[in-house]
């Protein structure tokens, strides 16, 4: 829903952008197509990153990998390998927590949970609360 709404908004900007481009003697350019391609590139990068990490983990027979820094929070199973990515505290306000029983869960700052699927809000200590 959000993606579709954003895409429709970008489509609505195309005529205005191209009006000004014509005024400056430039050809047609689609903002919506540009953004759509960039999103596809980002999704492709994340998929390739996850596949490479899991392949490496399988080669060395590890049960799980914990990654971060690509701003894509995730807990997934790839065959016998558990993949954990903590996301980031800047855009998604997400983190991973390990419970005393060994479960690992995605949590996010209260009020930011709608940005991260399958996450729950957790109390945050410190200056960010």
C-alpha positions as CSV (number, residue, x, y, z in Angstrom):
1,X,0.0,0.0,0.0
2,X,2.7,2.5,1.0
3,X,4.8,1.5,-2.0
4,X,1.9,1.9,-4.4
5,X,0.9,5.3,-2.9
6,X,4.5,6.5,-3.2
7,X,4.8,5.3,-6.8
8,X,1.6,7.0,-7.7
9,X,2.8,10.2,-6.2
10,X,6.1,10.0,-8.2
11,X,4.1,9.3,-11.3
12,X,2.1,12.5,-10.7
13,X,5.3,14.5,-10.5
14,X,6.6,13.3,-13.9
15,X,4.6,15.9,-16.0
16,X,5.8,18.8,-13.8
17,X,9.4,17.6,-13.9
18,X,9.3,17.2,-17.7
19,X,7.6,20.5,-18.2
20,X,10.8,22.1,-16.7
21,X,13.1,19.8,-18.5
22,X,11.5,20.8,-21.8
23,X,12.0,24.5,-20.9
24,X,15.7,23.8,-20.5
25,X,15.9,21.8,-23.7
26,X,16.2,18.5,-22.0
27,X,14.5,15.3,-23.1
28,X,11.9,13.2,-21.2
29,X,12.9,11.6,-18.0
30,X,10.8,9.6,-15.6
31,X,11.4,10.1,-11.9
32,X,9.1,7.2,-11.0
33,X,11.0,4.8,-13.3
34,X,14.3,6.0,-11.8
35,X,13.2,5.5,-8.2
36,X,11.6,2.2,-9.0
37,X,14.9,0.9,-10.6
38,X,16.9,2.2,-7.6
39,X,14.6,0.3,-5.2
40,X,14.9,-2.9,-7.3
41,X,18.7,-2.5,-7.3
42,X,18.7,-2.1,-3.5
43,X,16.5,-5.2,-3.0
44,X,18.7,-7.2,-5.4
45,X,21.8,-6.1,-3.5
46,X,20.3,-7.2,-0.2
47,X,19.3,-10.6,-1.7
48,X,22.8,-11.1,-3.1
49,X,24.4,-10.1,0.2
50,X,22.2,-12.5,2.2
51,X,23.0,-15.3,-0.3
52,X,26.7,-14.7,-0.1
53,X,26.7,-14.7,3.7
54,X,24.7,-17.9,3.9
55,X,26.9,-19.6,1.3
56,X,30.0,-18.7,3.4
57,X,28.2,-19.9,6.6
58,X,27.4,-23.2,4.9
59,X,30.9,-23.7,3.7
60,X,32.2,-23.4,7.3
61,X,29.3,-25.3,8.7
62,X,28.1,-22.6,11.1
63,X,24.5,-22.7,12.4
64,X,23.8,-18.9,12.3
65,X,25.1,-15.6,11.1
66,X,24.5,-12.2,12.6
67,X,24.9,-9.2,10.4
68,X,24.1,-5.5,10.4
69,X,24.8,-2.2,8.8
70,X,22.7,-2.8,5.6
71,X,19.5,-1.2,7.1
72,X,17.4,-4.3,6.4
73,X,16.3,-5.9,9.6
74,X,15.6,-9.6,9.2
75,X,15.4,-13.0,10.9
76,X,15.3,-15.8,8.3
77,X,16.1,-19.4,7.8
78,X,18.1,-20.5,4.8
79,X,18.1,-24.3,5.0
80,X,20.1,-25.1,8.0
81,X,21.5,-21.6,8.5
82,X,19.7,-19.0,10.6
83,X,20.3,-15.5,9.3
84,X,20.0,-12.5,11.6
85,X,20.3,-8.8,10.6
86,X,19.9,-6.2,13.3
87,X,18.9,-3.5,10.8
88,X,19.8,-0.1,12.1
89,X,18.9,2.4,14.8
90,X,18.7,5.3,12.4
91,X,16.0,4.5,9.9
92,X,14.1,1.6,11.3
93,X,15.0,2.0,15.0
94,X,15.5,-1.7,15.1
95,X,17.7,-4.1,17.0
96,X,18.0,-7.7,17.9
97,X,17.7,-9.0,21.4
98,X,18.6,-12.5,22.7
99,X,16.4,-13.8,25.5
100,X,17.7,-15.9,28.4
101,X,16.2,-19.0,26.8
102,X,18.2,-18.3,23.5
103,X,15.4,-16.9,21.4
104,X,16.4,-13.9,19.2
105,X,13.8,-11.3,18.5
106,X,13.5,-8.1,16.5
107,X,12.6,-5.1,18.6
108,X,12.2,-1.5,17.7
109,X,11.9,1.8,19.5
110,X,8.3,2.5,20.7
111,X,6.4,4.3,18.0
112,X,8.6,3.0,15.2
113,X,7.2,-0.6,15.1
114,X,5.2,0.0,12.0
115,X,8.3,0.4,9.9
116,X,9.6,-3.1,10.7
117,X,7.5,-6.2,10.0
118,X,7.3,-8.9,12.7
119,X,8.8,-6.6,15.3
120,X,7.6,-5.6,18.7
121,X,8.3,-2.4,20.6
122,X,10.7,-2.7,23.5
123,X,11.5,-0.2,26.2
124,X,14.6,1.7,25.4
125,X,17.0,2.9,28.1
126,X,19.3,5.8,27.8
127,X,19.0,9.2,26.0
128,X,16.8,7.8,23.1
129,X,13.8,6.9,25.3
